[in-house]
Amino acid sequence: IYDNGAVFAPEVLDITDEQLLGKFQLGIANVASASLQIGYCTQASLPHTIINGFKNVLAVAVETDISFPQADTVKAFLADPSAFAVAAAPAEAEAVEETKEVVEEESEAEESDDDMGFSLFD
């Protein structure tokens, strides 16, 4: 392909919609990040600014006697986290225990080979 005195391979035009959308999203994310860091409000950074402000208001509400529905939910969670546990938690705990057992068996096998009769400070 010849364009303004430059020759390009035909593969340059083989861009999918997913690739184009991915590059565009990456550009928007970079604009939002830069805008947040320099304190300049843009359409890309506005949702993040609002959420960060809400987090600050929620943190103040949790530490004081200020109350609104979202703060009440967070206060209830902080008072008793076990009340918000899901039914899948026991299954996850069993899987974690099985994983720990496997790791312990592997570490015992490795410990016997680690020394090989030498010490670091001998």
All heavy atoms as an XYZ file, in Angstrom:
909
protein
N       0.853     -1.169      0.000
C       0.000      0.000      0.000
C       0.901      1.234      0.000
O       1.823      1.339      0.802
C      -0.922     -0.009      1.235
C      -1.805     -1.240      1.164
C      -1.742      1.246      1.301
C      -2.624     -1.463      2.403
N       0.600      2.141     -0.894
C       1.387      3.355     -1.069
C       0.539      4.544     -0.607
O      -0.579      4.731     -1.057
C       1.770      3.512     -2.537
C       2.614      4.721     -2.813
C       3.966      4.704     -2.519
C       2.053      5.861     -3.370
C       4.751      5.818     -2.775
C       2.828      6.975     -3.638
C       4.178      6.950     -3.330
O       4.960      8.041     -3.578
N       1.092      5.358      0.334
C       0.354      6.512      0.830
C       1.312      7.651      1.122
O       2.198      7.525      1.985
C      -0.417      6.135      2.102
C      -1.274      7.269      2.622
O      -1.754      8.090      1.813
O      -1.479      7.328      3.857
N       1.183      8.752      0.417
C       2.006      9.959      0.612
C       3.497      9.661      0.601
O       4.252     10.120      1.456
C       1.632     10.668      1.916
C       0.256     11.274      1.864
O      -0.221     11.659      0.794
N      -0.381     11.361      3.010
N       3.931      8.849     -0.306
C       5.349      8.546     -0.437
C       5.848      7.455      0.478
O       7.034      7.152      0.501
N       4.987      6.840      1.265
C       5.391      5.755      2.165
C       4.727      4.462      1.722
O       3.581      4.452      1.269
C       4.983      6.074      3.595
N       5.461      3.371      1.838
C       4.952      2.062      1.456
C       4.704      1.259      2.730
O       5.579      1.138      3.585
C       5.963      1.330      0.548
C       5.452     -0.060      0.196
C       6.225      2.130     -0.716
N       3.493      0.714      2.852
C       3.101     -0.086      4.010
C       2.738     -1.490      3.554
O       2.203     -1.684      2.469
C       1.885      0.526      4.724
C       2.137      1.901      5.275
C       1.662      3.029      4.608
C       2.835      2.072      6.451
C       1.879      4.294      5.103
C       3.060      3.340      6.963
C       2.586      4.446      6.289
N       2.995     -2.445      4.411
C       2.601     -3.829      4.125
C       1.082     -3.954      4.244
O       0.446     -3.221      5.008
C       3.283     -4.772      5.111
N       0.471     -4.888      3.530
C      -0.994     -5.046      3.594
C      -1.502     -5.453      4.983
O      -2.660     -5.234      5.312
C      -1.283     -6.156      2.590
C      -0.084     -6.261      1.736
C       1.065     -5.731      2.511
N      -0.612     -6.005      5.819
C      -1.029     -6.426      7.155
C      -1.438     -5.240      8.033
O      -2.112     -5.402      9.042
C       0.099     -7.191      7.869
C       0.419     -8.547      7.248
C       1.354     -8.421      6.045
O       2.126     -7.446      5.970
O       1.282     -9.298      5.172
N      -1.030     -4.030      7.641
C      -1.366     -2.838      8.411
C      -2.878     -2.639      8.458
O      -3.426     -2.160      9.439
C      -0.657     -1.600      7.818
C      -1.138     -0.319      8.460
C       0.836     -1.734      7.942
N      -3.552     -3.031      7.391
C      -5.002     -2.855      7.325
C      -5.774     -3.973      8.000
O      -6.996     -3.893      8.106
C      -5.437     -2.741      5.861
C      -4.878     -1.541      5.101
C      -5.322     -1.596      3.650
C      -5.329     -0.256      5.753
N      -5.099     -5.012      8.471
C      -5.771     -6.141      9.119
C      -6.005     -5.848     10.600
O      -5.517     -6.549     11.484
C      -4.952     -7.423      8.959
C      -4.887     -7.892      7.522
O      -5.788     -7.507      6.753
O      -3.955     -8.625      7.186
N      -6.774     -4.828     10.889
C      -7.094     -4.456     12.264
C      -8.541     -4.852     12.531
O      -9.450     -4.476     11.780
C      -6.909     -2.940     12.479
C      -5.462     -2.546     12.226
C      -7.335     -2.548     13.884
C      -5.227     -1.047     12.280
N      -8.749     -5.590     13.616
C     -10.111     -6.009     13.966
C     -10.765     -4.928     14.813
O     -10.100     -4.049     15.375
C     -10.103     -7.335     14.746
O      -9.431     -7.139     15.989
C      -9.420     -8.437     13.951
N     -12.083     -5.016     14.920
C     -12.825     -4.065     15.747
C     -12.412     -4.180     17.216
O     -12.360     -3.180     17.932
C     -14.329     -4.302     15.614
C     -14.855     -3.903     14.246
O     -14.166     -3.127     13.550
O     -15.962     -4.365     13.883
N     -12.127     -5.406     17.676
C     -11.717     -5.610     19.056
C     -10.389     -4.920     19.357
O     -10.202     -4.324     20.412
C     -11.619     -7.103     19.390
C     -12.950     -7.837     19.424
C     -13.445     -8.207     18.030
O     -12.613     -8.303     17.089
O     -14.665     -8.372     17.881
N      -9.455     -4.983     18.417
C      -8.169     -4.321     18.605
C      -8.339     -2.800     18.649
O      -7.742     -2.122     19.493
C      -7.205     -4.686     17.472
C      -6.720     -6.111     17.510
C      -5.906     -6.461     16.269
O      -6.096     -5.879     15.208
N      -4.997     -7.419     16.414
N      -9.161     -2.284     17.753
C      -9.408     -0.853     17.708
C     -10.091     -0.380     18.986
O      -9.705      0.639     19.577
C     -10.264     -0.513     16.483
C     -10.459      0.957     16.157
C      -9.116      1.623     15.893
C     -11.353      1.102     14.951
N     -11.081     -1.124     19.449
C     -11.780     -0.786     20.683
C     -10.847     -0.869     21.891
O     -10.891     -0.013     22.775
C     -12.984     -1.716     20.878
C     -13.885     -1.420     22.063
C     -14.496     -0.024     21.934
C     -14.973     -2.462     22.167
N      -9.982     -1.864     21.912
C      -9.022     -2.008     23.008
C      -8.064     -0.831     23.089
O      -7.773     -0.322     24.181
N      -7.556     -0.396     21.951
C      -6.655      0.764     21.919
C      -7.375      2.034     22.371
O      -6.816      2.861     23.092
C      -6.072      0.973     20.517
C      -5.167     -0.136     20.060
C      -3.894     -0.167     20.877
C      -2.960     -1.239     20.329
N      -1.718     -1.324     21.059
N      -8.622      2.184     21.953
C      -9.402      3.352     22.342
C      -9.646      3.358     23.849
O      -9.507      4.389     24.503
C     -10.734      3.375     21.581
C     -11.555      4.596     21.851
C     -11.199      5.816     21.302
C     -12.683      4.523     22.649
C     -11.955      6.949     21.546
C     -13.440      5.648     22.901
C     -13.088      6.869     22.347
N      -9.986      2.197     24.416
C     -10.213      2.098     25.856
C      -8.933      2.374     26.633
O      -8.967      3.004     27.692
C     -10.761      0.717     26.213
C     -12.190      0.515     25.778
C     -12.679     -0.906     26.001
O     -11.888     -1.836     26.133
N     -13.981     -1.078     26.039
N      -7.813      1.908     26.130
C      -6.530      2.184     26.774
C      -6.232      3.683     26.776
O      -5.760      4.233     27.771
C      -5.414      1.418     26.067
C      -4.014      1.565     26.654
C      -3.970      0.997     28.071
C      -3.011      0.847     25.777
N      -6.531      4.358     25.678
C      -6.341      5.806     25.601
C      -7.232      6.546     26.592
O      -6.785      7.480     27.270
N      -8.485      6.130     26.704
C      -9.413      6.748     27.660
C      -8.923      6.531     29.087
O      -8.970      7.440     29.917
C     -10.835      6.182     27.482
C     -11.398      6.583     26.126
C     -11.751      6.635     28.602
C     -11.650      8.061     25.961
N      -8.439      5.329     29.385
C      -7.921      5.046     30.723
C      -6.712      5.917     31.046
O      -6.569      6.412     32.170
C      -7.555      3.566     30.845
N      -5.842      6.133     30.062
C      -4.675      6.997     30.271
C      -5.091      8.444     30.506
O      -4.507      9.137     31.343
C      -3.713      6.895     29.092
C      -2.971      5.582     29.063
O      -2.830      4.909     30.073
N      -2.519      5.200     27.878
N      -6.090      8.918     29.771
C      -6.581     10.287     29.963
C      -7.173     10.427     31.362
O      -6.909     11.413     32.062
C      -7.623     10.650     28.885
C      -8.385     11.920     29.246
C      -6.958     10.806     27.542
N      -7.965      9.454     31.789
C      -8.569      9.503     33.123
C      -7.494      9.493     34.199
O      -7.560     10.255     35.170
C      -9.528      8.329     33.316
N      -6.498      8.656     34.039
C      -5.419      8.562     35.022
C      -4.640      9.867     35.123
O      -4.382     10.368     36.225
C      -4.482      7.421     34.644
O      -3.402      7.349     35.529
N      -4.271     10.417     33.981
C      -3.519     11.681     33.987
C      -4.367     12.803     34.573
O      -3.876     13.626     35.360
C      -3.069     12.029     32.574
N      -5.637     12.844     34.226
C      -6.526     13.883     34.739
C      -6.681     13.792     36.250
O      -6.702     14.816     36.940
C      -7.900     13.786     34.077
O      -7.791     13.979     32.692
N      -6.811     12.588     36.761
C      -6.929     12.412     38.209
C      -5.659     12.854     38.923
O      -5.713     13.473     39.987
C      -7.236     10.952     38.552
C      -8.658     10.491     38.259
C      -8.760      8.980     38.418
C      -9.643     11.182     39.169
N      -4.514     12.544     38.349
C      -3.247     12.882     38.990
C      -2.981     14.385     39.018
O      -2.423     14.887     39.989
C      -2.086     12.162     38.307
C      -2.058     10.680     38.575
C      -1.895     10.385     40.056
O      -1.065     10.976     40.729
N      -2.711      9.479     40.566
N      -3.377     15.097     37.981
C      -3.109     16.538     37.960
C      -4.282     17.345     38.496
O      -4.188     18.564     38.612
C      -2.727     17.022     36.547
C      -3.875     16.829     35.555
C      -1.476     16.331     36.065
C      -3.610     17.448     34.189
N      -5.388     16.681     38.827
C      -6.531     17.370     39.403
C      -7.365     18.132     38.396
O      -8.051     19.089     38.745
N      -7.328     17.733     37.145
C      -8.082     18.384     36.091
C      -9.274     17.505     35.734
O      -9.113     16.330     35.379
C      -7.192     18.603     34.863
C      -7.840     19.407     33.776
C      -7.973     20.778     33.903
C      -8.303     18.799     32.627
C      -8.569     21.531     32.907
C      -8.901     19.534     31.622
C      -9.031     20.899     31.767
O      -9.615     21.639     30.778
N     -10.469     18.050     35.834
C     -11.685     17.264     35.621
C     -11.988     17.120     34.125
O     -12.060     18.105     33.393
C     -12.850     17.928     36.333
S     -14.329     16.924     36.348
N     -12.141     15.871     33.687
C     -12.541     15.568     32.316
C     -13.692     14.580     32.358
O     -14.024     14.039     33.416
C     -11.385     14.949     31.504
O     -11.006     13.719     32.117
C     -10.189     15.879     31.443
N     -14.303     14.316     31.221
C     -15.383     13.338     31.177
C     -14.874     11.953     31.561
O     -15.607     11.154     32.135
C     -16.012     13.290     29.794
C     -16.893     14.471     29.488
C     -17.551     14.347     28.115
O     -17.104     13.579     27.270
N     -18.594     15.127     27.908
N     -13.641     11.653     31.263
C     -13.084     10.339     31.577
C     -12.793     10.190     33.066
O     -12.891      9.098     33.624
C     -11.808     10.107     30.774
N     -12.435     11.292     33.734
C     -12.072     11.211     35.143
C     -13.233     11.500     36.085
O     -13.143     11.230     37.285
C     -10.922     12.165     35.456
O     -11.345     13.505     35.331
N     -14.333     12.055     35.583
C     -15.449     12.445     36.436
C     -16.040     11.286     37.252
O     -16.253     11.447     38.457
C     -16.534     13.135     35.607
C     -17.683     13.722     36.413
C     -17.168     14.816     37.346
C     -18.745     14.285     35.486
N     -16.310     10.107     36.665
C     -16.852      9.018     37.499
C     -15.909      8.633     38.639
O     -16.352      8.366     39.762
C     -17.017      7.857     36.510
C     -17.078      8.484     35.174
C     -16.257      9.724     35.253
N     -14.613      8.635     38.369
C     -13.645      8.281     39.399
C     -13.609      9.341     40.502
O     -13.488      9.027     41.682
C     -12.250      8.115     38.792
C     -12.198      7.071     37.723
N     -12.166      5.719     38.018
C     -12.174      7.173     36.375
C     -12.122      5.045     36.880
N     -12.134      5.891     35.873
N     -13.719     10.589     40.115
C     -13.725     11.689     41.084
C     -14.947     11.592     41.991
O     -14.842     11.778     43.214
C     -13.712     13.045     40.347
O     -12.571     13.094     39.495
C     -13.679     14.197     41.315
N     -16.100     11.296     41.420
C     -17.323     11.167     42.221
C     -17.212      9.998     43.189
O     -17.542     10.133     44.373
C     -18.553     11.021     41.297
C     -18.792     12.341     40.552
C     -19.789     10.619     42.089
C     -19.830     12.257     39.465
N     -16.730      8.854     42.732
C     -16.593      7.685     43.605
C     -15.581      7.952     44.711
O     -15.803      7.588     45.869
C     -16.203      6.438     42.789
C     -17.350      6.028     41.882
C     -15.798      5.286     43.681
C     -18.625      5.634     42.602
N     -14.466      8.599     44.387
C     -13.468      8.912     45.413
C     -14.048      9.873     46.449
O     -13.773      9.744     47.646
C     -12.207      9.484     44.784
C     -11.423      8.439     44.024
O     -11.554      7.251     44.269
N     -10.611      8.886     43.085
N     -14.841     10.831     46.015
C     -15.507     11.739     46.949
C     -16.482     10.995     47.843
O     -16.566     11.255     49.050
N     -17.236     10.050     47.258
C     -18.171      9.257     48.053
C     -17.433      8.417     49.086
O     -17.893      8.271     50.223
C     -19.024      8.365     47.157
C     -19.969      7.500     47.927
C     -21.082      8.052     48.542
C     -19.744      6.141     48.059
C     -21.954      7.259     49.260
C     -20.599      5.347     48.784
C     -21.718      5.900     49.393
N     -16.287      7.861     48.706
C     -15.491      7.086     49.664
C     -15.072      7.956     50.846
O     -15.095      7.505     51.992
C     -14.245      6.509     48.989
C     -14.511      5.385     48.035
C     -13.199      4.942     47.409
C     -13.381      3.957     46.293
N     -12.082      3.600     45.682
N     -14.690      9.206     50.578
C     -14.297     10.111     51.648
C     -15.474     10.431     52.565
O     -15.337     10.449     53.788
C     -13.700     11.396     51.072
C     -12.368     11.157     50.405
O     -11.671     10.202     50.696
N     -12.027     12.039     49.476
N     -16.655     10.696     51.980
C     -17.850     10.973     52.771
C     -18.216      9.751     53.608
O     -18.564      9.866     54.785
C     -19.019     11.387     51.856
C     -20.333     11.421     52.615
C     -18.744     12.726     51.222
N     -18.117      8.578     53.023
C     -18.431      7.347     53.736
C     -17.465      7.111     54.884
O     -17.876      6.700     55.980
C     -18.395      6.162     52.763
C     -18.911      4.831     53.268
C     -20.362      4.947     53.697
C     -18.765      3.774     52.199
N     -16.184      7.403     54.679
C     -15.199      7.245     55.751
C     -15.495      8.175     56.918
O     -15.392      7.784     58.084
C     -13.798      7.498     55.214
N     -15.900      9.410     56.623
C     -16.260     10.350     57.684
C     -17.511      9.867     58.411
O     -17.591      9.925     59.652
C     -16.469     11.770     57.102
C     -17.086     12.703     58.128
C     -15.150     12.326     56.599
N     -18.487      9.363     57.664
C     -19.727      8.885     58.276
C     -19.481      7.687     59.187
O     -20.111      7.557     60.232
C     -20.737      8.526     57.193
N     -18.564      6.815     58.803
C     -18.269      5.633     59.621
C     -17.626      6.050     60.946
O     -17.915      5.477     61.995
C     -17.370      4.648     58.838
C     -16.772      3.599     59.752
C     -18.167      3.979     57.732
N     -16.779      7.054     60.907
C     -16.065      7.489     62.115
C     -16.888      8.413     63.002
O     -16.528      8.632     64.145
C     -14.758      8.185     61.724
C     -13.742      7.241     61.119
C     -13.266      6.177     62.103
O     -13.112      6.490     63.300
O     -13.069      5.034     61.655
N     -17.979      8.962     62.499
C     -18.797      9.899     63.274
C     -20.209      9.352     63.405
O     -20.486      8.208     63.065
C     -18.831     11.278     62.586
O     -19.414     11.134     61.299
C     -17.439     11.866     62.461
N     -21.120     10.188     63.895
C     -22.515      9.780     64.072
C     -23.385     10.117     62.872
O     -24.613     10.012     62.942
C     -23.095     10.460     65.324
C     -22.435      9.959     66.585
O     -21.989      8.791     66.583
O     -22.372     10.720     67.568
N     -22.792     10.494     61.773
C     -23.547     10.795     60.561
C     -24.130      9.491     60.030
O     -23.470      8.446     60.023
C     -22.653     11.457     59.503
C     -22.127     12.786     60.031
C     -23.400     11.644     58.192
C     -21.101     13.428     59.124
N     -25.384      9.555     59.576
C     -26.038      8.331     59.137
C     -26.806      8.566     57.833
O     -27.527      9.547     57.697
C     -26.994      7.845     60.230
O     -27.636      6.673     59.821
N     -26.613      7.666     56.888
C     -27.411      7.575     55.669
C     -27.380      6.104     55.256
O     -26.578      5.328     55.768
C     -26.926      8.536     54.576
C     -25.479      8.434     54.209
C     -25.073      7.629     53.162
C     -24.519      9.147     54.917
C     -23.737      7.541     52.814
C     -23.187      9.065     54.582
C     -22.791      8.256     53.531
N     -28.278      5.654     54.373
C     -28.434      4.212     54.117
C     -27.141      3.470     53.778
O     -26.886      2.386     54.306
C     -29.419      4.162     52.949
C     -30.201      5.425     53.044
C     -29.262      6.443     53.613
N     -26.318      4.027     52.911
C     -25.085      3.341     52.534
C     -24.121      3.267     53.719
O     -23.437      2.261     53.919
C     -24.407      4.044     51.351
C     -25.154      3.939     50.058
C     -26.230      5.015     49.896
O     -26.477      5.815     50.783
N     -26.886      5.006     48.749
N     -24.061      4.315     54.514
C     -23.176      4.316     55.685
C     -23.680      3.313     56.722
O     -22.873      2.659     57.389
C     -23.092      5.711     56.288
N     -25.005      3.184     56.860
C     -25.550      2.218     57.817
C     -25.163      0.797     57.437
O     -24.850     -0.027     58.297
C     -27.069      2.345     57.888
C     -27.514      3.667     58.503
O     -26.700      4.285     59.230
O     -28.669      4.066     58.259
N     -25.167      0.495     56.139
C     -24.766     -0.836     55.676
C     -23.303     -1.099     56.001
O     -22.949     -2.179     56.491
C     -24.988     -0.962     54.158
O     -26.345     -0.664     53.860
C     -24.652     -2.359     53.670
N     -22.443     -0.127     55.761
C     -21.016     -0.296     56.043
C     -20.782     -0.418     57.545
O     -19.990     -1.246     57.996
C     -20.208      0.876     55.438
C     -18.761      0.822     55.882
C     -20.299      0.837     53.928
N     -21.488      0.391     58.340
C     -21.352      0.315     59.798
C     -21.783     -1.056     60.308
O     -21.149     -1.627     61.192
C     -22.164      1.415     60.468
C     -21.559      2.792     60.324
C     -22.418      3.844     61.000
C     -21.851      5.234     60.821
N     -22.666      6.263     61.483
N     -22.872     -1.605     59.748
C     -23.335     -2.936     60.151
C     -22.305     -3.990     59.782
O     -22.055     -4.918     60.556
C     -24.676     -3.245     59.493
N     -21.692     -3.857     58.621
C     -20.666     -4.813     58.209
C     -19.456     -4.739     59.131
O     -18.900     -5.756     59.535
C     -20.233     -4.552     56.765
C     -19.117     -5.448     56.317
C     -19.366     -6.768     55.985
C     -17.815     -4.987     56.241
C     -18.337     -7.606     55.582
C     -16.782     -5.811     55.844
C     -17.039     -7.119     55.512
N     -19.028     -3.532     59.480
C     -17.876     -3.380     60.361
C     -18.172     -3.876     61.770
O     -17.273     -4.369     62.454
C     -17.424     -1.920     60.390
C     -16.831     -1.395     59.089
C     -16.564      0.094     59.199
C     -15.567     -2.140     58.738
N     -19.420     -3.766     62.204
C     -19.789     -4.245     63.534
C     -19.784     -5.765     63.605
O     -19.348     -6.339     64.604
C     -21.166     -3.706     63.918
N     -20.263     -6.444     62.545
C     -20.331     -7.910     62.556
C     -20.131     -8.445     61.141
O     -21.105     -8.710     60.429
C     -21.683     -8.371     63.117
C     -21.757     -9.878     63.258
O     -20.696    -10.539     63.290
O     -22.894    -10.402     63.334
N     -18.882     -8.638     60.713
C     -18.634     -9.127     59.343
C     -19.187    -10.533     59.100
O     -19.526    -10.879     57.979
C     -17.114     -9.125     59.222
C     -16.627     -8.250     60.313
C     -17.655     -8.289     61.391
N     -19.304    -11.340     60.138
C     -19.784    -12.708     59.952
C     -21.245    -12.733     59.525
O     -21.705    -13.716     58.942
C     -19.592    -13.520     61.226
O     -20.369    -12.963     62.278
N     -22.000    -11.683     59.795
C     -23.404    -11.639     59.381
C     -23.539    -11.544     57.863
O     -24.576    -11.876     57.314
C     -24.097    -10.444     60.027
N     -22.480    -11.123     57.175
C     -22.522    -10.977     55.727
C     -21.838    -12.139     55.012
O     -21.653    -12.096     53.809
C     -21.865     -9.652     55.320
C     -22.644     -8.458     55.757
C     -22.450     -7.900     57.012
C     -23.591     -7.901     54.925
C     -23.177     -6.797     57.425
C     -24.324     -6.791     55.322
C     -24.116     -6.241     56.582
N     -21.442    -13.175     55.756
C     -20.784    -14.334     55.147
C     -21.782    -15.090     54.287
O     -22.955    -15.185     54.600
C     -20.217    -15.241     56.222
N     -21.311    -15.647     53.193
C     -22.183    -16.384     52.283
C     -22.095    -17.874     52.573
O     -21.201    -18.356     53.258
C     -21.806    -16.111     50.810
C     -22.065    -14.674     50.448
C     -20.373    -16.474     50.551
N     -23.007    -18.626     52.019
C     -23.048    -20.060     52.259
C     -21.855    -20.782     51.650
O     -21.508    -21.882     52.061
C     -24.340    -20.632     51.701
N     -21.201    -20.198     50.665
C     -20.067    -20.837     50.005
C     -18.800    -20.771     50.847
O     -17.824    -21.439     50.538
C     -19.811    -20.188     48.657
N     -18.794    -20.009     51.895
C     -17.589    -19.849     52.713
C     -17.094    -21.174     53.294
O     -15.890    -21.434     53.282
C     -17.822    -18.824     53.803
N     -17.970    -22.076     53.816
C     -17.447    -23.350     54.332
C     -16.768    -24.191     53.246
O     -15.756    -24.834     53.494
C     -18.688    -24.055     54.878
C     -19.638    -22.959     55.199
C     -19.372    -21.899     54.166
N     -17.292    -24.182     52.039
C     -16.674    -24.941     50.951
C     -15.308    -24.367     50.631
O     -14.349    -25.099     50.368
C     -17.568    -24.917     49.722
N     -15.174    -23.057     50.655
C     -13.891    -22.426     50.393
C     -12.896    -22.760     51.496
O     -11.718    -22.971     51.234
C     -14.054    -20.908     50.272
C     -14.791    -20.479     49.029
C     -14.996    -18.971     48.980
O     -14.417    -18.264     49.830
O     -15.737    -18.512     48.105
N     -13.373    -22.808     52.734
C     -12.490    -23.127     53.853
C     -11.937    -24.541     53.707
O     -10.758    -24.799     53.982
C     -13.237    -22.976     55.170
N     -12.778    -25.487     53.272
C     -12.315    -26.859     53.070
C     -11.259    -26.904     51.961
O     -10.262    -27.611     52.078
C     -13.494    -27.759     52.716
C     -14.461    -27.980     53.870
C     -15.690    -28.758     53.447
O     -15.743    -29.217     52.279
O     -16.592    -28.917     54.282
N     -11.468    -26.163     50.900
C     -10.506    -26.138     49.803
C      -9.185    -25.545     50.269
O      -8.110    -26.028     49.887
C     -11.065    -25.333     48.630
N      -9.236    -24.526     51.107
C      -8.016    -23.917     51.630
C      -7.270    -24.907     52.513
O      -6.050    -25.017     52.453
C      -8.352    -22.620     52.401
C      -7.142    -22.123     53.169
C      -8.851    -21.558     51.443
N      -7.999    -25.670     53.354
C      -7.362    -26.670     54.211
C      -6.680    -27.750     53.384
O      -5.569    -28.168     53.695
C      -8.401    -27.284     55.154
C      -8.860    -26.341     56.249
C      -9.934    -26.970     57.122
O     -10.162    -28.187     57.010
O     -10.536    -26.230     57.909
N      -7.332    -28.210     52.305
C      -6.732    -29.213     51.439
C      -5.468    -28.675     50.787
O      -4.460    -29.371     50.688
C      -7.733    -29.646     50.376
C      -8.904    -30.443     50.922
C      -9.934    -30.754     49.858
O      -9.683    -30.436     48.667
O     -10.983    -31.309     50.204
N      -5.495    -27.437     50.376
C      -4.335    -26.812     49.748
C      -3.192    -26.702     50.751
O      -2.036    -26.962     50.412
C      -4.698    -25.406     49.219
O      -5.816    -25.527     48.349
C      -3.539    -24.789     48.486
N      -3.511    -26.340     51.998
C      -2.487    -26.240     53.030
C      -1.820    -27.589     53.272
O      -0.615    -27.673     53.452
C      -3.081    -25.705     54.331
C      -3.399    -24.235     54.302
C      -3.953    -23.785     55.634
C      -4.314    -22.307     55.613
N      -4.900    -21.871     56.886
N      -2.615    -28.659     53.281
C      -2.068    -29.994     53.497
C      -1.098    -30.355     52.375
O      -0.020    -30.902     52.621
C      -3.204    -31.019     53.585
C      -4.041    -30.902     54.848
C      -5.227    -31.853     54.842
O      -5.351    -32.651     53.886
O      -6.027    -31.789     55.785
N      -1.469    -30.073     51.138
C      -0.614    -30.385     50.002
C       0.678    -29.576     50.083
O       1.776    -30.100     49.865
C      -1.358    -30.110     48.674
C      -0.411    -30.213     47.498
C      -2.536    -31.061     48.522
N       0.573    -28.312     50.435
C       1.754    -27.452     50.536
C       2.670    -27.932     51.655
O       3.888    -27.953     51.514
C       1.333    -25.977     50.757
C       2.529    -25.121     51.112
C       0.630    -25.438     49.519
N       2.087    -28.353     52.784
C       2.896    -28.852     53.894
C       3.660    -30.113     53.487
O       4.826    -30.279     53.836
C       2.012    -29.126     55.109
C       1.534    -27.857     55.803
C       0.577    -28.164     56.952
O       0.339    -29.356     57.238
O       0.068    -27.202     57.546
N       3.012    -31.017     52.745
C       3.676    -32.232     52.298
C       4.841    -31.890     51.365
O       5.920    -32.465     51.471
C       2.673    -33.143     51.583
C       1.635    -33.747     52.514
C       0.569    -34.515     51.760
O       0.673    -34.634     50.514
O      -0.370    -34.997     52.408
N       4.634    -30.939     50.458
C       5.691    -30.549     49.538
C       6.837    -29.871     50.272
O       7.999    -30.111     49.972
C       5.132    -29.603     48.472
C       4.202    -30.274     47.494
C       3.593    -29.286     46.518
O       3.899    -28.076     46.613
O       2.806    -29.714     45.677
N       6.515    -29.042     51.259
C       7.568    -28.334     51.974
C       8.403    -29.297     52.813
O       9.610    -29.115     52.956
C       6.981    -27.226     52.849
O       6.177    -27.790     53.870
N       7.797    -30.350     53.372
C       8.551    -31.347     54.124
C       9.537    -32.063     53.211
O      10.675    -32.319     53.584
C       7.595    -32.352     54.777
C       6.809    -31.768     55.939
C       5.782    -32.756     56.480
O       5.750    -33.910     55.991
O       5.020    -32.362     57.359
N       9.123    -32.367     52.004
C      10.008    -33.029     51.056
C      11.156    -32.100     50.655
O      12.300    -32.532     50.507
C       9.230    -33.472     49.825
N      10.889    -30.839     50.491
C      11.916    -29.885     50.098
C      12.893    -29.621     51.231
O      14.082    -29.420     50.996
C      11.270    -28.571     49.662
C      10.511    -28.680     48.360
C       9.783    -27.388     48.013
O       9.917    -26.414     48.768
O       9.084    -27.370     46.998
N      12.420    -29.624     52.477
C      13.287    -29.337     53.610
C      14.394    -30.367     53.739
O      15.513    -30.044     54.116
C      12.464    -29.278     54.898
C      11.619    -28.031     55.019
C      10.751    -28.047     56.257
O      10.892    -28.977     57.074
O       9.925    -27.135     56.409
N      14.104    -31.604     53.410
C      15.123    -32.637     53.545
C      16.241    -32.451     52.519
O      17.379    -32.826     52.762
C      14.495    -34.023     53.395
O      13.959    -34.164     52.096
N      15.953    -31.849     51.367
C      16.945    -31.649     50.323
C      17.670    -30.306     50.430
O      18.694    -30.105     49.803
C      16.273    -31.727     48.940
C      15.740    -33.106     48.654
O      16.257    -34.068     49.273
O      14.828    -33.239     47.827
N      17.127    -29.389     51.208
C      17.695    -28.046     51.260
C      19.107    -28.010     51.831
O      19.955    -27.294     51.334
C      16.797    -27.123     52.102
C      15.538    -26.724     51.347
O      15.507    -26.932     50.124
O      14.608    -26.218     51.989
N      19.393    -28.754     52.864
C      20.651    -28.620     53.590
C      21.812    -29.231     52.808
O      22.838    -28.615     52.619
C      20.520    -29.287     54.965
C      21.707    -29.015     55.852
O      22.481    -28.111     55.514
O      21.850    -29.706     56.863
N      21.728    -30.444     52.364
C      22.743    -31.187     51.619
C      24.092    -31.195     52.345
O      25.136    -31.254     51.713
C      22.905    -30.632     50.193
C      21.722    -30.902     49.323
S      22.020    -30.545     47.604
C      21.875    -28.780     47.568
N      24.087    -31.030     53.645
C      25.318    -31.118     54.403
C      26.123    -29.852     54.481
O      27.192    -29.820     55.074
N      25.657    -28.783     53.851
C      26.384    -27.523     53.862
C      25.600    -26.480     54.630
O      24.370    -26.494     54.661
C      26.621    -27.020     52.429
C      27.426    -27.952     51.610
C      26.829    -28.737     50.621
C      28.787    -28.071     51.807
C      27.577    -29.600     49.861
C      29.538    -28.922     51.029
C      28.937    -29.712     50.056
N      26.316    -25.553     55.219
C      25.685    -24.455     55.916
C      26.172    -23.157     55.288
O      27.304    -23.076     54.798
C      26.020    -24.487     57.395
O      25.477    -23.359     58.042
N      25.355    -22.152     55.342
C      25.702    -20.881     54.738
C      26.876    -20.213     55.446
O      27.696    -19.564     54.825
C      24.481    -19.953     54.773
C      24.642    -18.568     54.158
C      24.909    -18.707     52.660
C      23.407    -17.736     54.387
N      26.998    -20.426     56.749
C      28.005    -19.708     57.520
C      29.159    -20.607     57.968
O      29.919    -20.249     58.848
C      27.356    -19.046     58.730
C      26.312    -18.035     58.341
C      24.970    -18.303     58.477
C      26.688    -16.833     57.789
C      24.017    -17.381     58.107
C      25.752    -15.913     57.408
C      24.403    -16.172     57.569
N      29.344    -21.761     57.396
C      30.457    -22.656     57.772
C      31.697    -22.343     57.011
O      31.793    -21.896     55.952
C      30.084    -24.119     57.551
C      29.162    -24.619     58.642
O      29.089    -23.973     59.707
O      28.507    -25.650     58.408
